[in-house]
Amino acid sequence: MTKFKLLLILFFSSLTIFGQDSLPKANGLTILNKDSLTNSKGWKINNKNKIILKSDNPLLILNGNLVDYELMNDLDPQKIESLNVIKGEASISKYGEKGKHGSIEITSKDISKKELAKLYKLYAYSYEPNTKGKNKIIAGKITDCEKNPLKISIENLNSKKITYSDSLGNYTIETHKDDVLLYSRFGSISQRILIENQKVIDISLKKNPENKNIIFKKPVIYLYPKEKTEITLTLDFKGKLLTTFPKYDKNWKVIAEPNGQLFDTKTKRNYSSLFWDGDTSFEPEHYQYENGFVVEKDKLTDFLIEKLEYIGLNTTETNEFVQFWLPILEQNNYNFIHFLVNDACNEVSVNKVNPKPETSIRVYMEFYGLETTTRIKEQILPTIERKGFTLVEWGGADISDAMDLSFFKKLNKLPEIITFYCKRRTYEDTKPLYIINNAIASKKMFDNLKPFNIKKIEYISSEKGAALYGSDGIGGVFVVETK
């Protein structure tokens, strides 16, 4: 099989059975990031010469070294000598549990030892704190390609510390030599920088052309005039309309009764509401929620009824909302939910109505499905009283189509809440985390501390440690401050 006709699709799940394939001479392949494929799971090498990565991510090995799979986004395909795919039991046998999703072994060519050494540091399989040498503060400015300042996250992958650039794009962060900084922002292509002798690092982030749209589903509009009224409604949707019912052609023209019955003058039919949906995209700032709700699956029905009726939906409108969204939301153990209400909905779509309603009650629900719970400041919702001619609209969107879970949690600074089960835990689960002077340290560094050099030492229990430090703190945390 020639490289131009090569076709390999590997679908991954915890029960998938693998074989083994060798893919020599990957010259000419275009390597895309893991979010570039929307429906399939796994890797795909197709007749357009593309390698596509998708979760669950395989183990990546470059010249015998375990590396982060993100290296595939930075590796020049022309410098791949051979690519070997190992699947299933063969991968586990060779690499242990790390290889449970399969593994890709790559042999490079025409890359100098110096370049390879830098790649191994930039894309390490795991990062350890660098303690040699003095701390140094890196400063800089973040902009887009048009020199506009950007607010982004800057993470020291070695120390696990995260900072954020301000509204002018300026930032500072503490580093050691050989630390790796990750500059990332939803909607942009992230960058990694190896700390060598720099003092100032200015970064220009490019927009990611692979950004995903989201679909706003089932927005329905109810109209309740005080008396029988002819109404014209025009949608100014910030995207592409997909489906409308009755058919939307520049506007809807209906004759509305006080009970909400609508007669469409174009189709000559009666309706209870006007329906539309469409796809759109937003800037990253849209997905940075200051508040919301995290709702367990079993509590969804009561939650939705309570919140929707509090805002002002009546029983029929609330029931229709729940009937549509509940089966979708119940596919997740937990859901992060944020409501856009009235003016906030204008970022998605603006209704131009003649005559103008005296009262509008518009509710769009944006949600992200979660496997485990987390915490966020609770959203305070308004109560809207119906007066005069009233327009009611509801709809929603699954924003998980726009970004992966790790980025969503980082974007919104959501803590990982660990659920404890009554089962035996391994040593990896129970070993404590060590923090010395606000930096993650090894047990050896902790053991080598001299008592007379310790100013303060504090032990944080497993549950609190997990809440503060995620899964790293599940075995408890020792926090030390030296003199």
C-alpha positions, 0 to 999 in steps of 0.5 A, spaced: 500 500 500 502 506 498 503 512 502 497 516 498 492 510 499 494 509 506 487 508 510 487 507 517 481 508 522 482 505 529 476 506 534 478 506 541 474 504 547 475 501 554 473 494 550 476 495 544 481 490 541 487 492 537 492 489 532 499 492 530 501 495 524 507 499 522 506 505 518 513 507 514 515 513 511 510 518 513 513 524 509 507 529 506 502 527 512 499 533 515 498 533 522 492 536 526 490 536 533 486 532 537 480 536 536 480 536 528 475 530 528 468 531 530 465 524 530 470 518 530 474 516 536 481 514 535 487 516 530 485 517 522 490 516 517 486 517 510 488 518 503 489 525 504 495 524 508 492 526 514 494 524 521 488 526 526 488 524 534 482 524 538 481 522 545 482 517 548 489 519 547 494 513 545 501 513 548 506 517 544 513 514 543 519 518 540 525 515 539 524 510 545 522 516 549 515 517 552 512 524 550 506 528 550 501 526 544 501 534 543 508 533 540 504 531 534 502 538 533 509 540 532 512 535 529 514 536 522 511 530 518 517 530 513 522 528 519 518 522 520 522 516 518 517 511 520 511 510 525 509 504 528 502 503 531 501 498 537 494 496 539 491 492 545 494 487 549 501 488 545 501 495 547 499 494 554 504 488 555 510 493 552 508 499 556 503 497 562 497 501 563 500 507 560 499 503 553 491 501 554 489 506 549 494 503 544 501 506 542 504 510 537 512 509 536 515 514 531 522 514 529 525 521 527 530 523 521 534 529 520 533 532 527 539 534 530 540 532 538 540 539 540 533 539 537 530 533 539 533 534 547 529 541 546 522 537 544 523 532 549 523 537 554 517 541 551 513 535 550 515 531 556 510 525 558 510 528 565 513 534 568 517 535 575 519 541 579 526 544 577 529 546 583 536 547 581 538 555 580 535 561 582 527 563 581 527 568 576 521 572 574 519 572 566 514 578 564 511 579 557 505 581 553 500 577 550 497 579 543 493 576 537 496 577 530 493 584 529 497 586 536 490 586 540 492 584 547 489 578 550 487 575 556 490 568 557 492 563 562 500 562 562 501 555 566 508 553 568 508 545 567 513 544 572 511 547 578 503 547 576 503 554 577 498 558 573 497 566 572 493 570 567 495 576 563 491 582 564 486 586 560 492 589 557 495 583 555 501 583 561 503 578 565 509 575 570 510 568 572 515 565 576 520 560 573 526 556 573 531 554 568 528 548 563 521 550 566 516 549 560 510 555 560 504 553 556 500 559 553 493 557 552 486 560 550 480 557 547 479 559 540 487 560 539 493 555 538 497 554 544 504 555 545 510 552 549 516 555 551 522 552 554 525 557 559 533 558 558 536 565 558 530 569 557 527 575 561 521 577 557 517 573 553 512 576 548 507 571 545 502 572 539 497 567 539 494 565 532 486 564 531 485 556 531 482 555 524 479 548 527 474 552 532 467 548 533 460 552 532 455 550 537 448 549 535 442 552 539 437 547 539 429 548 540 428 556 541 421 556 541 417 563 541 410 564 544 406 570 543 401 573 548 397 579 546 392 582 550 387 582 544 387 579 537 393 582 534 397 581 527 404 581 529 411 581 525 417 578 528 424 578 525 430 574 527 437 577 527 440 570 529 448 571 530 449 565 526 446 560 520 439 558 521 438 551 520 431 549 521 424 553 522 417 551 523 413 554 520 418 556 514 421 562 516 422 567 510 425 574 512 420 574 518 414 571 521 407 574 520 402 571 525 395 573 528 396 572 535 390 570 540 391 572 547 391 564 549 397 564 545 394 561 539 398 563 532 395 563 525 401 564 520 399 568 514 403 565 509 402 557 511 395 558 513 396 554 519 395 554 526 401 553 531 402 554 538 409 557 538 414 559 533 420 554 532 428 555 530 435 552 531 441 554 528 449 554 529 453 559 531 460 561 534 463 565 540 469 568 542 472 565 548 470 570 553 463 568 552 465 561 555 468 564 561 462 563 566 462 567 573 457 563 575 452 558 574 449 551 577 452 544 577 446 539 577 446 532 579 442 527 574 437 525 579 436 532 581 435 535 574 427 535 574 426 539 580 432 544 578 429 545 572 422 546 574 424 551 580 429 555 576 424 556 570 418 558 574 422 562 578 424 566 572 417 567 569 415 561 565 408 558 566 407 550 567 406 549 559 412 552 557 416 549 563 413 542 561 415 543 554 422 545 556 423 539 561 420 534 556 425 536 550 432 537 555 431 532 560 433 526 556 439 530 553 441 532 560 440 526 563 446 523 559 451 526 563 452 524 571 452 532 572 451 538 568 454 545 569 448 550 567 448 557 566 442 561 563 442 567 559 436 571 561 433 577 556 438 582 554 444 576 555 440 572 549 441 578 545 449 575 544 445 569 540 439 572 537 435 579 537 428 579 536 425 585 532 417 585 534 412 589 531 408 591 535 413 591 541 412 586 547 411 590 553 414 584 557 419 579 554 421 573 558 427 569 554 431 564 557 437 560 553 440 554 557 448 553 556 450 547 559 456 542 559 456 535 561 460 532 567 462 526 569 464 528 576 461 534 580 465 541 581 463 548 584 462 555 581 459 561 584 451 560 584 448 564 579 442 569 581 436 569 577 431 574 576 424 574 576 420 577 571 412 579 572 408 578 566 405 585 564 401 587 557 403 583 551 408 578 553 413 574 549 416 568 551 422 564 548 426 558 551 432 554 548 439 552 549 446 549 547 451 544 549 457 547 549 461 541 550 461 541 542 466 547 542 471 545 547 474 539 551 473 538 558 480 540 561 480 546 557 473 548 559 475 547 567 481 551 566 477 556 562 472 557 568 477 555 574 473 549 576 476 545 582 476 538 581 472 535 587 474 528 588 468 522 590 471 517 595 469 510 595 469 504 600 474 500 596 482 499 597 486 504 594 493 503 591 499 507 594 499 511 588 492 514 591 494 514 598 501 517 597 501 525 600 503 531 596 508 535 598 508 543 597 514 547 600 514 554 599 508 554 594 512 549 590 510 542 589 516 538 591 518 530 592 518 526 598 526 526 598 526 534 598 521 533 604 525 528 607 531 532 607 529 538 610 532 540 617 528 541 622 531 548 624 530 550 617 522 549 618 518 555 619 511 552 619 508 545 617 501 544 616 498 537 614 491 538 610 487 532 610 485 527 604 478 530 602 480 538 603 487 536 599 483 533 594 478 539 593 484 544 593 489 540 589 485 535 585 487 528 584 494 530 586 491 531 593 487 525 595 493 522 599 493 528 603 498 534 603 504 537 607 505 544 606 511 547 608 514 554 609 522 554 610 525 560 614 
